[in-house]
């Protein structure tokens, strides 16, 4: 019985039907990969739908985060689940920056622009992830981390004045 099964499998593998079915399955997989949902539905009416591309959403996210002071580098990830848009913004900060203030600023600015200006009512969450810190800022390449904090100067001056008296 083992030889009959191996003969049947070898005939099936060389069959035109099997090759056609495997090629069709591969084609469907590639179509699903290349033609994934790239549109975000904004609104709909009796006249039609209003949609936004993922690329347009990414450009809005990058534009908003480039205006926030203290962000050195950024990238974003947009996921659509059950009609909701979830945004993860990965930012790299200059050292001595207030993490909570900058992340809240990014969330508030993105929410205001996407909800109020564009009318996206399906924003799920806007998560800000601190991906790292940079010793140099793109705006001022010679500015090192040791000299960036204003509070360090005041604390150092206080210690010097205490020791002098």
N, C-alpha and C positions, 0 to 999 in steps of 0.2 A: 504494500500500500504506500510505502514511503517513496517508491520510484514513480508511482502514478501521480502523486502530489507534486513531485519536483518537475515531472514532464508537463503537468498542467500549468504550473506557475511559469515555466519557461515559455510555453506557448502564449500565455496571457501577457507576459512582458513584451513579447514581440508582436502582439496583436495591434492592429491599427486603431482599434477602439480604445485600448488601454493608453496608447500614446496620445491619442486625441483628448481623452479625458484628463490625463495628467497635464497636458499643455493648457487646456481650458482652466483647470484649477490654478495653475501658475499664473495665467493671464488675469484671472479674477483677483488673486492675491496682489499682484502688481497694481491693478486698477485701484484697489482699496488703499494701497499705500500711497500712490501718487495723487489720487483724487479725494483725499480726505477733506473733511469739512473745513474750508478756509474762510467761511463767511459767518459773521455774527449778526443775528437778527436784531434790528433796533426797534422797528415798529411795523405795523401793517394796517392797511385800511382797505376800503372797497376798491381803491385804485391800484393797489399792489403793495409790495413789501419794500421796506428800506433796510438795506444790509450794509455792513461795514466789513472790509477785509481784515484779516489778521495783520497783514503788513501795515495797514493804516493805523491799527490799534498800537502796534509796536512803535511806530513813529511818534504817536502821541505820547506814549509812555517815556520814550527817550527824550522827547522835547521837554516834557515836564521835569524830569529828573535832572536834565542839564541846567535848568534854571535854579536848582537848589544849591545854596552855598555849602561847601564842605564835602560834596560828593566828587570823588576823583574818577571812579569808573562805575559802570552799571551795565546790567543785562536784565532781561525780563523773560518770563515764561507765562504763557496764557493757556489755560485749560478750560474747555467748555464741557460741563457736566450737567445733564438734565436741564438744558436751557440756560443755566447760570454761567457767568464768566468769572473765573477765578484767576487772579493775577498775582504772580510772585515776582517781586523786584529784588534782585540781588545787587547790593551796592557796596562799593569799596570807599571808605572814608579816609580823609586826612586824619592824622592823629590829633588828639586833644579836641575832639568834637563831641558835642552832646548827642549821644546816640538816640535817646528818646525824642528829643526835639526835632532832629532831622528826619527820623522815621515817621513821626506824626505829621510833619510838614509834607512829606511825600504822599502819605495816605490821604491827607485832607485835600491837597492839590489835585491828585488823580481823581478822587471821588467827585470833587466839584466840577472838574472839566468833563468827566465821563457822564455823570448823572445830570448836572444842571445845563451844561453847554451842549452836549451831544444827545441828551435824552435817553441814555442807556438805562433802562430800569431793571436790567437783569444782572447787575454786578453782584457777585456773591461776596467774596472777600478780597481785600488787597493786602497781601502779606509782604512785609519788608524784611529781608534777610541781610544781615551785615556779613558780607563775604570776606572782609578783610580790611586792613588799614594800610595806608601808604605813608612813607616817610616824606615823600616829596609830593607837591601839588603840581598839576599840569599848568596851573596859572602862574606859579612862581617856582621854577625848577631849583633854585638855590636855597630854598627855605627848608631847613632841616627840622626834624621833630624836636630836637632839644630846645629850639628857640620858638616854638609855635604857640605855647600856652601863655596867655596873658597872666593867668593866675600863678604860674610858677614865678614870674618876675616879682609879683607883689609879695608872695610868700618868702622868696629869697631876700627881698628888701627888708621885710619885717624881721627875719632872723638876724640879718646883719645889724639892723638898728638896735635890736635887743642885746646883742653881744657887745656892741660898742658902748652901751650905757652901763 
